[in-house]
């Protein structure tokens, strides 16, 4: 019985070793049945996972989402069969399900995703789990809960920079409720990792990043339990560096090359299981300590938001409206938290930070981790708003992509879009963000033109679960909507429309005002155009736009401060081309340069003059 | 005169201090003239840059691209005016140009880009310069040249994980020809950095990542020169951690908050210049040591490539054809180098690695750095091919975006695309890579269906400068083209076409074979379809596709193993909708799951049956 450092649950070391053997058997059986998968990557982690799930963590196995359960994130998602085996052994579902691994009729996929109640986030793109863990650990602190967050990493994924972004922030915020375990099994996919079993290299790195480090034999159950029992000591996050062997526990697999991502054939599996079976014990019946009964966090949505107070014609940048809205919404919605990447004085998230410093996380210049942190907050019931220059979300595209697979509740707000930012030049201009965010599965992409629509769309974002992207602009634009106007997702506003209009111009953000100017200029020439504010880029208001187009001889002109690929023009063409609508596009067709906003919009052909010229060429 | 450690050029410390003052004056004058910019971020680095450019580096100032010039990368690109000032003081262009900073008629943009002959790459998205420097340092070693690569970072950008990816690889490969200087000026954009002037934090981190570290006063010219004179000692890369002050040299700016990214007004500028002027000296006339005369690298393109040797019907995955082609091309093209992120046995870049180990860089699981390393090789005349699972290039989207601004020579090859990878599940499936890569300015996006087209397109990639993306597939597909078929960029192949065809089906990769199967099935029902292989997704063969569509009543059906946003369907609709072509799309419309490739292609409606159904509904 393990009693070191007041460990919470009482269980034989031998029983845990038996459970580890059973998890190994499940991992082999499942991958052999599937005919694919990563059994040897499961085997190196089996003792660690057995110790965590059956000898250390506090959680209610019948309620994986309990607000005060310890969290476990399998960052090395390719060891999914091991995770599934552990939960099966807790009794959550029958172990017989495990042999359905990777089948189209099973939720036990090749890598875990939140279709499973115990997977808070999708993993499988390496190096992302730690950022999510940082978000959860910060959330526990905010909610005054005592659950801990455990993240299991492989050693190969330590090469990902996102790991060091997360490590740095955890060190800065002294997250002593976060425990990272690194399964240092020495072998990567295509060769040995850079550092093999040089445990001191990992130790120095984590130590330099502000962590308490413990190096252990990852197959010695007593050592594992001992170091886990002492987690949370001190003021630093803890990393347990576990020296392990890939394929551990099976003589012909252990520490052997060329076994990455390969299932055993039936004979090999039988041989391996014959080695493991004598030790194997079930986890079912092990008493798992319940989470402490603390007050559940208040994660209830408000009934209504305080009203807006703009006057038509007020000049307000949509990025500033974002800061105002976030603060206004945050006052009545305790779920709202925010984070930024050292741009808060530009994105205006600073307004929220000043009012609610406890609910704001400065993530410094590390966008990958920021998105992971936000995803972690979202997975714990918060409504996280992460902001930076829109183009710097491209730094975190993989994290956003995986958030899509996680079906996460994640709100991204990107400022400084397009050539209309002016003199800073192309490195700071988001010109591909619409393409990027539209391509995220399940995403909603919003692009307001004035302060009222920006604020109202932010309400929509706070109210609705899912991945939302709000594209805000740097220049000040006039308020054109009344304070009580509604902006449903999938809607659009027809701002100008008269019988005999020649073309329907679809615009958003700064180009909307160019379209309105063009409408005035064309009117003087006796040419009418319909002008639509496509504030909802995805989903697009296809019916509104189609109906307008049908009244203008099926002619549409899109105008966007974005490259022509994957943005507003492609969205409209992709949706409506099948209906026989003809979509012409104005967009930034080449690499832009520094200059004044109005000079750049003229030079790259997305201003009122360009619209006038194009409309005249079409009509 | 500085003689410590055999420094190469002879110059007074006082003169260098004077040049630093002059660079400060230029930085202030230029940003005040522009009315925007980051003067205080220039001032903190001025002594370091003066020392490098006029007291240490070996280079030909009249030929910034000389093959053996020391390289200087301004990773903190917002200090652009300082870089411009330094080159002006070398005499490359008149200092009077500096006041055109950020103007639309000047190449002196807000952040440096390679329109300028001395900017090897664009910077401005922080944390990217070091990876490029690692690539250059590796290239110098490959080319047996003795130039050194200097990278100047800000302290804020150290939070970016890409910095630690680069630091780790430089440590692993012991790049003692790489020198990183960190301008630790303490102040970020919106607040103090996490570590302020705690130089020991930075020292421990770099040391743990395998670097020799030197901490200096970044405003003490003697200290700067001394530590530079000792660079390249030992077997490790060197990081110089320079303690500096933002706004240094001007009493009312130095170490003051709220001066980030703000120009001085005219009065403030005059006051600052009055402080600096008495010390200021020009750099013009300083003798800069020439690079050593070593053999120039052989970076000449070959006249021809060895022939292919496939038989029609051979079953070969395009990812495997990539490995074969790279090796075949590499045999005759010495410029070709390759790198991978520990997936070389899956992407088949391993074939090249085995044949040319010296020309291959294992980058481990760190895709951001891999893309930066490739960009660095490309900037030094090589033709770099970087490969990983296509979806993991999303990890490096910002680096790829900036490579677009750099007008880089960069070849990306992404494998394992779409649901056709099967059981590994959505985290490993590239379903948004076409959207991402199409949106990169100046990019070319290629998607072969068989081994011949894959190999021929790789020849095109090797021959032509620019950013190219090759999308390869996991499943084996039959060879359908003859070995001498040509595949020009912007082309397409019409594989089936008969009078009376009802619909033009545009496909690529695995869906092409589904379209061919569908054509056979529909033929039995008396329905003809035109089938086009759109191997060039960007630029698209708009004329070929349009001509085919016009023969099928302007009806097009696109089929792609990709989400519907920003991929092949949007590309075709975006290009051809204006011509009255009606584009219908089949694509993966929801988050997919694990399963067998054929099951998934059926379930998500991109197989032959789905095409048959859709064509029937249209005709």
Interface residues (C-beta under 8 A of the other chain):
Chain A: X34 X35 X36 X37 X77 X102 X103 X104 X106 X107 X109 X110 X111 X113 X115 X122 X123 X124 X125 X126 X127 X156 X157 X159 X160 X161 X162 X163 X164 X165 X168 X172 X188 X189 X190 X191 X193 X194 X201 X204 X205 X207 X208 X209 X340 X342 X343 X344 X345 X346 X350 X362 X364 X365 X366 X368 X369 X391 X392 X394 X395 X397 X398 X401 X402 X404 X405 X407 X422 X423 X424 X425 X426 X427 X428 X431 X432 X435 X436 X438 X439 X440 X441 X442 X538 X563 X564 X565 X566 X567 X569 X570 X571 X573 X574 X576 X577 X578 X579 X580 X581 X582 X583 X584 X585 X590 X591 X593 X594 X595 X596 X599 X600 X603
Chain B: X34 X35 X36 X37 X77 X102 X103 X104 X106 X107 X109 X110 X111 X113 X115 X122 X123 X124 X125 X126 X127 X156 X157 X159 X160 X161 X162 X163 X164 X165 X168 X172 X188 X189 X190 X191 X193 X194 X201 X204 X205 X207 X208 X209 X340 X342 X343 X344 X345 X346 X350 X362 X364 X365 X366 X368 X369 X391 X392 X394 X395 X397 X398 X401 X402 X404 X405 X407 X422 X423 X424 X425 X426 X427 X428 X431 X432 X435 X436 X438 X439 X440 X441 X442 X538 X563 X564 X565 X566 X567 X569 X570 X571 X573 X574 X576 X577 X578 X579 X580 X581 X582 X583 X584 X585 X590 X591 X593 X594 X595 X596 X599 X600 X603
